[in-house]
């Protein structure tokens, strides 16, 4: 299982017009089509020559002409269908559908058209080149007519099929690569948000002072920092851990912040013992506590309190992070650097990936007189919830 | 010469104590006149005590170090040398780039001894030159020319101006320009076209919106409002005032370096602070 959100949308590209999409497809396919058609027609000419044992060159010309005509019709049909789609949507004022992934349906009219009109067109062309007169296409009793029809339809279908399959494959590969890139990017963003340089360097600055003033406390602080860093770095490898462990990580973080902020920060952690072994996504709470301090308490001159608590509500686990900071509106006004709510977005994405619609995250101004923000998480308690694996 | 005095503004108590201890070791004569934990106190204490040096943490509750420096520059009394500013920050690549570009002194946390020593030496040199120019001014009485100390103030103003514009919020997508201000009174909302606003004035957590006939109060900070105004038409003239340029009739430069503005259709005068006085020049 992957803890990282995989469902974030790819960066939006403008939807091209259907005609532009079709033109692109034609341009992409043209070189390979020419080669493929030439090869197939060569084979057809050889087979036909083998059947009646005469005139290979003439047969090749006929075969190539029919092949060329069929595929020209296929391409023309693609462009025509693109153009008419655009026209249809534009006249109705509808937003254009994404034509980049048009499937078999997109080429069906072309294939039909090619099968019907390709052979007569191709034969006329060959007649004109060679000066012969081939039997009328209306004469379906003629063996050579039937063969020509059969082979040209087959050849067209094979060409379309091969190219379509190739494109599908390339598309799937590109999609897999994009997903992989996205996952790596998410992991990097998670790490970056956890190892925020400002937090890290300020903590180190405090540690540096503490070493001279109070070595024992410095050592304790270093232990907390080590536990915090270890948890952060392993979070991407351990998707879940017991709630008690999550609370310990929050306690580490709060202990670091307590040294930094001194009397400006008070904290309270409340974890009923019977909930301690429930599995939760690792480092789900810690970024929320970090948000509460960074956007709620740090900007507040007199500081305040952060409370983290867990309780059970029927078959849901309810976690809450509450601060008595400056509140949502003031925090939004003060946030002048982008991505201030990354922690929240990240938590939401993770919940959506892990629990679908069954988990919930809400963010609201605290309702009592102390003010601040209350973040509430509701997670389903799985009946087979794995307990600690330690 | 009196012992130089400094102010330390740092919200993390241990870091403040650490800086104080390191300074005591490197510069024993330096007196820490005040140590404060937030931006507003930093401004108040600096104005009251008038130290020669201010160490300002960038991220502080209330006002940031930069905002504190701006208030200080705007409210600094005439005739006393402006403090030498040293900004302190843990990590802020934008701020560091801006500091470098403006040759403003700054320290990066954790502050190592060698870096602090270099900073101390630079401050000592600058205090020394300041003292000498003042002595020179005194021996050769100014013939209608401003004393030299004003040059350093002017230089500091230029630096602060550049820093403030560099630190201005750079949202990925600037908010759309405001066309109508909506001011609520009880359950009635007044709609005021932005074009009719003569000036906006910060009032605590609110902004006063002043038109020719009346004034309204909106529940947002000037800082939030500012990016939504067209900077060509609305000029910031003070940390708390933004005025519509076409409503200004005259600008009079005062002795203090401030500029007094007269307005069309309003009788009161506005004051542009030293930081924004450069906006008003003849063409």
Interface residues (C-beta under 8 A of the other chain):
Chain A: X197 X198 X200 X201 X202 X204 X205 X206 X207 X208 X209 X210 X212 X213 X259 X260 X261 X262 X263 X264 X298 X299 X300 X301 X303 X330 X333 X336 X338
Chain B: X11 X12 X13 X14 X15 X17 X18 X21 X37 X38 X40 X59 X61 X62 X90 X91 X92 X108 X109 X110 X111 X168 X169 X170 X171 X172 X205 X220 X221 X223 X224
